Amino acid sequence: MKLRDKLLLMYVLSVFIPIVVTNVVFYNVTSANIRSQKTRDAGMALNNLKNDLRVTIDQGVGLSYSLYTDPVFNDTISRSFQSHFEYIDAYNSYLKGQFSGQMNQGIRWYQVYTDNSTILSSGYIDRLTDDVRNSDWYVQFQAYSAPYPALISSDQMLSLVQRLDNLDTGGREQLLKIDLNMDMIKQYFHNSGFDGKVYLLDPGGHIQFSNDPTAEAQIGKRYSEIQFPNKMIPFELTYTGINYLEGWSLHGVMDEEIVLKEVRKSRSFVVWLACINFVLPSIIIAAMSRSIHVRLVRILKHMKKVKTQNFQTIPPEDARDEIGQLTMEFNRMTETIHNLIHEVYLADIQKKDLELKQQQAQLHALHSQINPHFLFNTLESVRMRSLIKGEKETAKIVHNMAKMFRKSISWNQNDVTVKEELELIESFLQIQKYRFGEKLQYTIEANPAVLMYRIPKMVILPFVENASIHGIESSPGVGIIQLFVSMENDQLQIRLTDNGIGMSQAKLEELLSYLDQNTDMGEHVGMKNAYSRLKLCYKNHFTFDIQTWEGEGTRIQIKLPLDPSAMPGD
């Protein structure tokens, strides 16, 4: 990367991203805190509304239980009066006083219904007529059989209804209906402090009361059928452990946008603050980076001129920083190099050239002292001596060594026929067979049609040698080496397989990487040399593939083109 790009990257990583992340984290943390606080406040408000609503209902329940457990009252309304005067006398002497003082803020009205035909409809006592029995609240109440009051919603009114059957009524049906103060309940809902919509649900999940302006159209509708926006915060409080309120619940829904309204107001402030944090560091870093970049580019231009032996110095500057010192040192170095080239380098070249010629002469003298034919004749003498002594196996191995040596000194060209390469491999494997004995088995098969094609010399032997030494030698069992040479689709196919120790996947990747490198690692030199010569001869027109299985063996496949234009000899 260029220095300017590095400075830009440093600015992005050290200034831009931290500022963005800091502002985003700050905004999100603030939003989460406010949302959490608003949620807690809303939960407390809804819980207070739940308690206020229960207190109001408990006032009606208290009245209900007081009349339910009053034996004189129950006996009076279930008695058969002989005349109206007798009932009026009982009403004035007891019933009228019993009902006085029972009203409170939470109760709007209460009424006792009875089918006692001897009782007159008066005050808080009324006859249980067919019209009453056909009313909605009475029909709903028939589903309740418990001895405690039932909370029923009818005609936008919440009522407590209880049977007055604590004592023997003589078969008469007697009911107490207490209408709660809906104005007070509405006031509770609207002044609850809950910043959203609140719904009162019966045990069946139907809406019976709400502070929603559209609540009249939703009364009796199932709460689950109401569609709310996605960004809504739901609340739910259910009455439990209270027999007359069991299953009733309060549900609150609060718009998240309203909750985060205060945070949204501060968003513009956060944006402006972030912009300021961006602009000032950007101006400072841009000015500093430009100063550094311009002077470094000037030094780089003069350094490139040095490659063409243009030793021009950089005009001096007054800067005392590291770049200014680098400029001074560059000028001093340039002058020194210029002087060395003219005073020392030319003389040194002449001296090195003389030393090189002397070394070449010494090397030529050493080469002339080695007579390859003398070594070959010596091997032949050893072989003949072995035959005279009857050591045929030793003579055969020496003969194979002599054949290999003769090939090495007689192959003057860079390429040989497939047949000659296979003969050399046969000699090598015979020597290995002598070394390993029955531990080594091998087969060489070749299509006669490909024997006269020419390939780079000793391009297959290194892979056979590697299979023998590295694959078979370390294998505990009998080693098998198979070499197949065939022709398919105008390609010479060479497939070499062995059942040796194989390689791991990591070792295979290391070997393939080594073959493609220009450096020498000191191991598998023969394979690397053969692979490099294939690349030089065929460039990208050949295929080389190695497959290996650890503990099972290795397979090498080489495909060479048979096109005359791609032949090594051309």
Summary of the structure (lengths in Angstrom):
residues: 570
radius of gyration: 53.9
end to end distance: 45.0
largest distance: 162.3
contacts: 1583
relative contact order: 0.06
helix: 56%
strand: 18%
